Amino acid sequence: MLEAGLMKGWSNQRLADVLGVGLSTLKRNFGPMLRERSEFPDRLKLALFASTVRKALEKGDMGAVRQLRQLIGEDEALEIERKLRDLPDEKDEPEVVGKKEAQRRAANDLVSGDAQGNWGDDLSPGYRN
């Protein structure tokens, strides 16, 4: 029962209440098992996966084959999610430009007509008043 509660992620207090013992008794008698709490959900998933593989391969159970495909798909999705989460954040930070480079770019913008006001059009040979 303790393993099942740990697999479900129950707190120590809830486990103690369900088992009918005090919290200190639970910790004293099952301390090593409680410290491995994070491993139990993975152990359960692994046991379910192994059981499903046996049913699919040894017994030819088509329901188990479908369930196996679903479990593999879930694992792949979790792996992709983990990889995406581990990618560094690419924030759109403005480019830092020195004074001389900013002046050079501003001058190029004025000549090409890309600056505010589009002065380049006014200075072109085809301009009329």
ZIDA-V877309 format. One record per residue. N is the residue number from 1. RES is the residue in one letter. PSI is psi as a letter, one per 20 degrees, with the letter a starting at -180 (* if undefined). Layout:
BEGIN
{{N/RES/PSI} {N/RES/PSI}}
END
This chain:
BEGIN
{{1/M/h} {2/L/g} {3/E/g} {4/A/g} {5/G/h} {6/L/h} {7/M/h} {8/K/i} {9/G/k} {10/W/q} {11/S/r} {12/N/g} {13/Q/g} {14/R/g} {15/L/g} {16/A/g} {17/D/g} {18/V/h} {19/L/i} {20/G/k} {21/V/r} {22/G/r} {23/L/g} {24/S/h} {25/T/g} {26/L/g} {27/K/h} {28/R/g} {29/N/h} {30/F/k} {31/G/g} {32/P/h} {33/M/h} {34/L/h} {35/R/h} {36/E/j} {37/R/g} {38/S/i} {39/E/h} {40/F/g} {41/P/h} {42/D/h} {43/R/g} {44/L/g} {45/K/g} {46/L/g} {47/A/g} {48/L/g} {49/F/g} {50/A/g} {51/S/g} {52/T/g} {53/V/g} {54/R/g} {55/K/g} {56/A/g} {57/L/g} {58/E/h} {59/K/i} {60/G/k} {61/D/o} {62/M/h} {63/G/h} {64/A/h} {65/V/g} {66/R/g} {67/Q/h} {68/L/g} {69/R/g} {70/Q/g} {71/L/g} {72/I/g} {73/G/g} {74/E/g} {75/D/g} {76/E/g} {77/A/g} {78/L/h} {79/E/g} {80/I/g} {81/E/g} {82/R/g} {83/K/g} {84/L/h} {85/R/h} {86/D/i} {87/L/q} {88/P/q} {89/D/p} {90/E/n} {91/K/q} {92/D/n} {93/E/p} {94/P/q} {95/E/p} {96/V/p} {97/V/p} {98/G/r} {99/K/g} {100/K/g} {101/E/h} {102/A/g} {103/Q/g} {104/R/g} {105/R/h} {106/A/g} {107/A/g} {108/N/g} {109/D/h} {110/L/g} {111/V/g} {112/S/i} {113/G/j} {114/D/i} {115/A/r} {116/Q/p} {117/G/i} {118/N/l} {119/W/h} {120/G/h} {121/D/h} {122/D/h} {123/L/i} {124/S/q} {125/P/h} {126/G/j} {127/Y/p} {128/R/q} {129/N/*}}
END
